[in-house]
Amino acid sequence: MRTVVLTGVSRGLGAALFAALAARGDRLIAIGRHFTDDQRALAGAEPGRITLCRADLAALEIPPLTELAGATEAALIHNAGVVEPIGAVGALPAEAIAAAVAVNLTAPMLLTNAFLAAAPDSTQDIRILFITSTAAHRVIGGWSVYSATKAGGERFIDTLADQFGDDPRYTVVNVSPGVMDTDMQASVRRAATAGGYFPDRERFLGLSERGELPSPADIAEKIISTHLTPK
């Protein structure tokens, strides 16, 4: 049984990953500020397999992950992320910038460090996935904070992959799932209609209007089949 640490599980891709991994029989350590009723019910029914760890990543609350003791297979999926603030630099709320940097970049770095420290030396299969975005590689007007934090996260993961490049036990990858029908896209659409600085507004509005956003469940299954199948 693989032990999977997953962040940002209450909605969107995180909720879909939680459901798929739980159905597959993995041991789950779910980290987030909020959990759904179904997740709480499952944790209550299977407390030895499902752990809900309440933590505010924006406040850099990083759990010690003692549950990894004895794990022969372990994975960490950095799914939590925030796209806000969207707008022109010079008009962004300072507290929103700080929160985005914490959730998208600092917390994944700290959590990765804690995960590797907690994983037993006997663990034979260790996987670390950073859910990133195409915004890390191209300029999207108004997305300066999100783009910068995702680019920084990718470089951290690339460096970590290089650190373990000669050890076959480790798989460390950036995963760009593309756009999908999530609350994050809803936030983007709200920003697009709010009148602030967002040059690409018509493109993002059009994706929803044309029904071009795949479901998080489909993306979750693709991520699992591609990156979490046995070696």
Secondary structure as GFF3:
##gff-version 3
##sequence-region A 1 231
A	DSSP	beta_strand	3	7	.	.	.	ID=ss1
A	DSSP	alpha_helix	12	24	.	.	.	ID=ss2
A	DSSP	beta_strand	27	32	.	.	.	ID=ss3
A	DSSP	alpha_helix	37	45	.	.	.	ID=ss4
A	DSSP	beta_strand	50	54	.	.	.	ID=ss5
A	DSSP	three_ten_helix	57	59	.	.	.	ID=ss6
A	DSSP	three_ten_helix	66	68	.	.	.	ID=ss7
A	DSSP	beta_strand	73	78	.	.	.	ID=ss8
A	DSSP	alpha_helix	94	101	.	.	.	ID=ss9
A	DSSP	pi_helix	102	106	.	.	.	ID=ss10
A	DSSP	alpha_helix	107	118	.	.	.	ID=ss11
A	DSSP	beta_strand	125	131	.	.	.	ID=ss12
A	DSSP	three_ten_helix	134	136	.	.	.	ID=ss13
A	DSSP	alpha_helix	144	163	.	.	.	ID=ss14
A	DSSP	beta_strand	170	175	.	.	.	ID=ss15
A	DSSP	alpha_helix	183	192	.	.	.	ID=ss16
A	DSSP	alpha_helix	201	209	.	.	.	ID=ss17
A	DSSP	alpha_helix	216	227	.	.	.	ID=ss18
###
